[in-house]
Amino acid sequence: MSLTETRSASPVFNPIALILRLEGLAVVIAALLCFGYLGGSWMLFALLILSPDLMMLGYLRGPRLGALLYNLGHSYFGPSVLGGAAFIIGNVIIWQLALIWVAHIGLDRALGFGLKYGSGFKETHLGRV
C-alpha cells in the first residue's frame, strides 16, 4: 500500500483524528471566550469568520498552489504572528482579528477539515474529507 493510499484510507474509528477534532473544538471555544472577554464586536466576528477560506482561491491555479495557500491561511502560524504583533504594540483590535482567525481554524479542525495535501482538496491531515 502506498503512502497516498494509507493517507486516504478512512477507518471507521480513528482515535488520532478524534483527538485532533476535540482539540479544534477546545481551541474555538477558548478563542470565542477570549474574544468576548476583550469586548470584540460580534458583527465583526460574523463578517470575518469565513475570510481565511478565501485562500481556497489558490485552487483555481491548481491543487499544489491551492494546498499551499490554504495551509498558510489555516495553520496557527499566521494568527500567532498577528497575536504577537498585537501584544507588542498593545492593540486590542489586532488581538480580536487574531482570535477570529484562530476560531476559524479551530472550527475547521473540529469539523474535520484539516490541512491539505498537494494531491487534492479532499486529502487532509485529519483524513479524507
Secondary structure, 3 states (H helix, E strand, C coil): CCHHHHHHCCCCCCHHHHHHHHHHHHHHHHHHHHHHHCCCCHHHHHHHCCHHHHHHHHHHHCHHHHHHHHHHHCCCHHHHHHHHHHHHHCCHHHHHHHHHHHHHHHHHHHCCCCCEECCEEEEECCEEC
